[in-house]
Amino acid sequence: MTKPRAVCLIRPQVHYRREAFLAGLEAAGYEVVDQEPSDIRPDDRLIMWNSYGAYHQQQLRWEARGGRAIITENGYWGKDGKGRQPYAIALDGHQGSGKWYSGGYNEALVKSRLMANPVRFKPFQINRPGYALVCGQRGIGTPEMASPNGWDSDVANQLVKLGWDVNVRPHPELLKRRGVEPVPLHKDLAGASIVVVWSSNVAVQSLAEGIPTIYCAPHHVLGRAMMRECIAPDERQRWTAAELDAERYIAFCRAAWAQWFVGEIAKGIPFEHLKGVA
């Protein structure tokens, strides 16, 4: 039986854990090859860190020839109680734009996966006082998922017209490049009534804090727990805390299956799961 092949573009620096990905691909039955095969088959995989610029073009060429890409990135929320860093892994795309095995909605399996990535939830506060916090991004990603230039300013202006006081939070990395120390996220969230993101992982913290959150990108890994449009302050009654609590639990359960620890990656577990994803 012919083995499926995998080309791994994960960088060799320690942070990216290339050695774990190589071991996991082999454990999952892939033949790891250094160069793109001349005859790409449907079960062949291109493994890459995010997808932007030249990498995105390579992904498109690979898919046009019949293969599929596995996209990885830093996990959607931080280290677990043992200090382990999760890594997001999905077919075709990142931050909810791809596909992944989500536990088959078996309650016991899904709950066990969420417990491996613990998050402490606070009750939602629909009428929480404060400003609309707009979280800027760096514009990295595929043409579909990268935030447009000026998105944060545009959405801030829209919110002002709707009657909100607005606090725009620039992306911390952009501030650091200018030698400016960013305000800690927990301080900005403390004064927020709602949070608006493009596809930022700030949504993980805001949702866990019980702050109603809106996303504007085409996809978000926690999208089912968020709103899609900016509203005026007096329109918040369309939300109910009970509904948001329920959707948040499901969204985090699904997202927990889209991120894996190094030991699991090295054993090939996420790659075995992805084999069954259409």
Residue pairs with C-beta under 8 A, 6 or more apart in sequence:
3 29
3 30
3 31
4 29
4 30
4 31
4 41
4 43
4 44
4 45
5 30
5 31
5 32
5 33
5 37
5 41
5 44
5 45
6 25
6 30
6 31
6 32
6 33
6 44
6 45
6 46
6 47
7 32
7 33
7 34
7 35
7 36
7 37
7 44
7 45
7 46
7 47
8 18
8 21
8 22
8 25
8 32
8 47
9 46
9 47
9 48
9 49
9 55
9 58
10 16
10 17
10 18
10 21
10 47
10 48
10 49
10 72
11 18
11 49
12 18
16 49
17 87
17 262
17 265
19 266
20 262
20 263
20 265
20 266
21 47
21 72
21 265
22 32
23 266
23 268
24 265
24 266
24 267
24 268
24 269
24 270
24 271
25 32
25 45
25 47
25 268
25 271
26 32
26 268
27 266
27 267
27 268
27 271
28 268
28 271
28 272
28 275
29 268
30 45
30 271
36 46
36 62
37 44
40 62
40 65
40 66
40 67
41 66
41 67
42 66
42 67
42 68
43 275
44 66
44 67
44 68
45 67
45 68
45 69
45 70
45 271
46 58
46 59
46 62
46 67
46 68
46 69
46 70
47 69
47 70
47 72
48 55
48 58
48 59
48 69
48 70
48 71
48 72
49 55
49 71
49 72
49 73
50 71
50 72
50 73
50 94
50 140
50 141
51 59
51 69
51 71
51 93
51 94
51 141
51 142
52 140
52 141
52 142
52 146
56 142
56 143
59 69
59 71
62 68
62 69
63 69
68 91
68 92
69 91
69 92
70 89
70 90
70 91
70 271
70 274
71 88
71 89
71 90
71 91
71 92
71 93
71 94
71 98
72 87
72 88
72 89
72 94
73 87
73 88
73 94
73 95
74 85
74 87
74 88
75 85
75 86
75 87
75 88
75 117
75 259
76 86
76 88
76 95
76 201
76 204
76 221
76 222
76 255
76 258
76 259
77 86
77 117
77 119
77 201
77 204
77 259
78 85
79 85
79 86
80 86
80 116
80 117
80 118
80 261
81 118
84 261
84 262
84 263
85 261
85 262
86 117
86 259
86 260
86 261
87 259
87 260
87 261
87 262
87 265
88 94
88 95
88 221
88 258
88 259
89 100
89 258
89 259
89 260
89 265
89 270
89 274
90 98
90 99
90 100
90 258
90 274
91 98
91 99
91 100
91 274
91 277
92 98
92 99
93 142
93 144
93 145
93 219
94 141
94 145
95 141
95 145
95 199
95 217
95 219
95 220
95 221
96 199
96 219
96 220
96 221
96 222
96 223
97 142
97 144
97 145
97 218
97 219
99 277
99 278
100 257
100 258
100 273
100 274
100 277
101 257
101 273
101 274
101 276
101 277
102 110
102 253
102 254
102 257
102 258
103 109
103 110
103 113
103 253
103 254
103 257
110 253
110 254
110 256
110 257
111 253
113 253
113 256
113 257
114 252
114 253
114 256
116 256
116 261
117 256
117 259
119 204
119 208
119 252
120 208
121 208
121 210
121 245
121 248
121 249
122 208
122 209
122 210
123 210
123 241
123 245
124 210
124 211
124 212
124 239
124 241
124 244
124 245
124 248
125 210
125 211
125 241
126 212
126 236
126 237
126 239
126 240
126 241
126 244
127 236
128 192
128 193
128 194
128 210
128 211
128 212
129 193
130 165
130 191
130 192
130 193
131 164
131 165
131 166
131 167
131 191
131 192
131 193
132 156
132 159
132 164
132 165
132 166
132 167
132 192
132 193
132 194
132 195
132 196
132 230
133 167
133 169
133 188
133 189
133 191
133 192
133 194
133 195
133 196
133 206
134 152
134 155
134 156
134 159
134 166
134 167
134 168
134 169
134 196
135 152
135 169
135 171
135 195
135 196
135 197
135 198
135 200
135 202
136 147
136 151
136 152
136 168
136 169
136 170
136 171
136 174
137 147
137 151
137 152
137 171
137 197
137 198
137 199
137 200
138 147
138 171
138 173
138 174
139 146
139 147
139 148
139 149
140 146
141 147
141 199
144 218
145 199
145 217
145 218
145 219
147 198
147 199
147 217
151 198
151 216
152 168
152 170
152 198
153 168
155 196
155 216
155 230
156 166
156 168
158 230
159 166
159 196
159 230
160 166
162 230
162 231
162 232
162 233
163 232
163 233
163 234
164 193
164 194
164 232
164 233
167 188
167 191
167 192
169 182
169 183
169 185
169 188
169 202
170 182
172 182
175 181
175 182
176 182
185 202
185 205
186 205
189 195
189 205
189 206
189 209
189 211
192 206
192 211
193 211
193 212
193 233
194 211
194 212
194 213
194 214
194 236
195 202
195 203
195 206
195 211
195 212
195 213
195 214
196 213
196 214
196 215
196 216
196 230
197 203
197 206
197 213
197 214
197 215
197 216
197 217
197 220
198 215
198 216
198 217
199 215
199 217
199 219
199 220
203 213
203 215
203 220
203 222
203 226
204 222
206 213
207 213
207 222
207 225
207 226
207 248
207 251
207 252
212 227
212 236
212 239
212 244
213 225
213 226
213 227
214 226
214 227
214 228
214 229
214 230
215 223
215 226
215 227
215 228
216 228
220 226
221 251
221 254
221 255
221 258
222 248
222 251
222 252
222 255
223 251
224 247
224 250
224 251
224 254
225 244
225 247
225 248
225 250
225 251
225 252
227 239
231 238
257 273
260 269
260 270
264 270
